[in-house]
Amino acid sequence: MGALWQDMRYGIRMLTKSPSFTIVAVLTLALGIAASTALFAVLKALVLDPFPFPESDRIVYVWNDVGWPLSTPDFKDIREQNRSFEEIGAFTHERYNLGLESPESVYGVRCTSGVLRTLGMAPLLGRWLEEDDESPGAEQVAVISHSLWSRCFAADPNVLGKSVRLNGRGTTVVGVMPASFEFPSVWYGGNDYELWVPLRFGSRSRGNYWLLGIGRLKENVSVQAADADLKIIGKRLARAYPDTNLHKPMVVHSLHWQMTRRMASGMRILFGAVTLLLLVACANVAGMLLARGTRRQGEFAVRLALGARRLTVVRLILAETLLLGLLASAAGVLLAVWGVDIVRNLIPPALVTGARRAAIRVDGTVLLFSIGLALLTSFASGLLPAVTTAYAPVRETLKEGGRSRTGSHLRYRFLRQLVAAQIAIAVVLANGAILLSGSYLNVFEANRRLDTQQVISAEIVLPGEQYDQERVRIQFWDQLSERIAALPGVRAVGVTTKLPLEGGTSRAILVDDEVYDPTARRTYVEESLITSGYFAAMGLALLSGRPPESQDASAESVGIVINRAMAEHFWAGENPVGKRVRPNSSEPQFNAHVLGVVEDTRQWNAEHAPRPEMYFPYAFWAHESANLIVRATGDAQVLTPMIRSELAALDRGLPLANVRTMKEVLQASNSGRRMSALLINTFMVTALILTAVGIYGTLSYHLLQRQRDIGIRIAMGALPGDVLNFVLRQAGVWVIAGLLIGMALAGVSSLILRSQVYGISPWHPLPLLLGLTAVGTAASLACLLPARHAAKIGPMEALRYE
């Protein structure tokens, strides 16, 4: 321990003697450590940390087929027949109008009593929902979130038993969840849910898939065992109900895997990029230490000649790099605290809740990671310089006045390899950054018609006894559309139950004379309810026919509009107008005929290809919740106050929720790609700067070693241009070697990026060419400065150098 302390004291003296070297080395390592620490803080909060539920590893999601929700009868069968669950529940999401002085729209969950029991986190006040709450005719009750309790009830401890207006109905508060509770919804992970009300099933068919299942496993029951148990139940249901369950095997996934897999996938790419940046930083510092070791070669040779062991010399140099690493860790943590705030704001709201976002911080675990990373980078940066210095020939070094020609050649060879490695890594980062940036732009190009500020959407829920009847809901939307259409600056108004890019509902269908066959797999088609002005408001061109009107909502044969993808899938080369469509069922709920064909728009995020879709007139199924779509002559956001005013004129109790332009909808759908592209571009620029600094320092050191040779060349008649060409030719070998290695590594890395690239091949030559150009330009500029300096050296100055 005493020897280590002596080594550290010696390292402190050496570093304080070279403040410029110390500052540059610390900042270089700090950049890499800061980026890694910030990303680890994100990874810990969003992927590694368990959810704040008791024994969260026992909580699972239950699916009907891969990614399909459950029907009401299926859930009841699973609840009665399973042998794996201690608790099981089902839920669905809804928006609720909260009746206050100013009406407010909040996200809520309708769930069975088993859902909150499955999660297992006790309420702060009151109780969970109970089975009696689910009975028809039972009192309407709600459990509320801590944030809603604080915001709307001023954290009143006597809130239990108080009544609030929820969707127009009196609702009694029976519980308040703690502040740390966050509801894990796999479909809408970014929403902060603020209330939970009892789920009363009613009469839903077995083919109506609308419930998310969640359960807590019994002790000593694994996810795999539960999955096998439910697959047996699924086969039993398939035999009993082939019309609906034949192709629907049950699936069980752990809560942790289900909630973190999307984020984990994106984090792998980012951690790969930051690892490359850290390697560049380590190579840079290793090069600085190698160059610095030349001036100290004589010092260590004397130590060895006096009997010091080579291992002692290695230990002394590693002690210095350890100090550099610890200083870099301290600086890196300070930078990471700032960087965490930036990354936290970059994470798409659709991916994480507010509670998870707040959990992203530099805590004790993150600090330990930073210190461990500092030790690792110190060892990686210092090992090669330490070994090179310690094993240089002692006799030759002392004979040549403190410099060993063999040691210098060895250092020079390692320095060239380090420079080539930095250039190669920079090429990989540049290629990846350009591919991801191009993919981000391609996504916007593929959804150009949605990239507009002229279209605004807002969600409105029509609840309560006042809107129980369909004709009243239809009348409301007709009146609101008429009032808004009369506003100045409004070009078109429409209503839809589903926005583009945000998913929705689908069903299997039969067309024309196809015969129902429960064993046959049929194509699933997206479905939306719209008013006649929707296509004009959204800017979707009708390719043929006409939009649906209210009078097309006939029970005998409803008129629908289909998109281009559906027309090409079912009636390629034919005119689909007049064709017939019905559900894939032995007892179809409707018969439809095609009125027209409209241009495609993507339904399930901005990257998935458009799926077949059919648009029904809103009057056919007048849902309680719908989206108002308004197209303006200019920026539609200026219309928001006027829209609120017109809504209040019809019903002051209805809030206008989730107001966004379609540009914001598109940006939200593409925000994960934007975050990745922005971070990797930042890493690329940082790597280019570090690489340029490394090349400049290495070439300057090399020219200092060759200064006498350069002086002789000048004395023999070489012109400054000859010296410049000589230096650049040598440096060019390093640069070209690095670029060639980088090309090969970029090809390998493209295999990893295949799933992240959109609209362009990962092996497309243009991004690679642009990356090579960017890195080659930065490297050339870094070579040019020391080369110009060498060309200006006078012969006497060069010959006097020793």
Protein Blocks (a to p, Z undefined) as FASTA:
>chain_A
ZZmmmmmmmmmmmmmmmmmlmmmmmmmmmmmmmmmmmmmmmmmmmmmpccfbehkllpcc
ddehehiacdfklmmmmmmmpckbfbdcdddddddddddfbdcddddddddfklmmmnop
acfbhcdddfklmpghiacdddddfklmmmmnoopaklgopacdeehiacddfbdcdfkl
ccddfklmmbccfbdcdddebjadfklcfbdcdddddehiafklmmmmmmmmmmmmmmmm
mmlmmmmccddddfklmmmmmmmmmmmmmmmmmmmmmmmmmmmmmmmmmmmmmmmmmmmm
mmmmnopafklmmmmmmmmmmmmmmmmmmmmmmmmmmmmmmmmmmpcfklpcfklmmmpc
cdfklmmmmmmmmmmmmmmmmmmmmmmmmmgcfklmmmnoopafklmmmmmmmmmmmmmm
mmmmmmmmmmmmmmmmmmmmmmmmmmmmmmcckbccdddddedjklmpmklmmmmmmmmm
mmmmmpghiabdcddfbdehiapadddddehjbccdfkbccdddddddddfklmmmnopa
cfbhjdddfklmcfklccddddfklmmmmmgoiafehpacddddfbdfbdcddfbdcddd
dfeojkbccdddddddfklmccfbdcdddddfbdfklmmmmmmmmmmmmomkbccehiac
fklmmmmmmmmmmmmmmmmmmmmmmmmmmmmmmmmmmmmmmmmmmmmmmmmmmmnopafk
lmmmmmmmmmmmmmmmmmmmmmmmmmmmmmmmmmmpghiafkbfklmmmmmmmmmmmmmm
mmmmmmmmmmmpcfklmmmpZZ
